[in-house]
Amino acid sequence: MKNLKVEVVEIISRCGAGHKVGDHFFIRGEGLLEIPEGKKVCLYALNSLFPFLTAKQRQDELPEDDWIAETEILTCPDPRGLKFRVTVLE
């Protein structure tokens, strides 16, 4: 399974959890969450990202025309919240 970096790239209007642009975390290997020391991750945002992150880790197993491979920007569930960039780490 692929390693992923998830990074805050934009705050649309607000973030109740206090995230800042540049905050990030990693999804490693078989479903390990790695959060840099002293940082945090909003449980609500993480919960909304999980289905995509699981598919993104396995994008090589998906059909060639699947939208997962070409998608990298996601939003948190608050429509005035954050945008995250999901990057596959090689």
Rosetta blueprint (number, residue, H / E / L):
1 M L
2 K L
3 N E
4 L E
5 K E
6 V E
7 E E
8 V E
9 V E
10 E E
11 I E
12 I L
13 S L
14 R L
15 C L
16 G L
17 A L
18 G L
19 H L
20 K L
21 V L
22 G L
23 D L
24 H E
25 F E
26 F E
27 I E
28 R E
29 G L
30 E L
31 G L
32 L E
33 L E
34 E E
35 I L
36 P L
37 E L
38 G L
39 K L
40 K L
41 V L
42 C L
43 L H
44 Y H
45 A H
46 L H
47 N H
48 S H
49 L H
50 F H
51 P H
52 F H
53 L H
54 T H
55 A H
56 K H
57 Q H
58 R L
59 Q H
60 D H
61 E H
62 L L
63 P L
64 E L
65 D L
66 D L
67 W L
68 I L
69 A L
70 E L
71 T L
72 E L
73 I E
74 L E
75 T E
76 C L
77 P L
78 D L
79 P L
80 R L
81 G L
82 L E
83 K E
84 F E
85 R E
86 V E
87 T E
88 V E
89 L E
90 E L
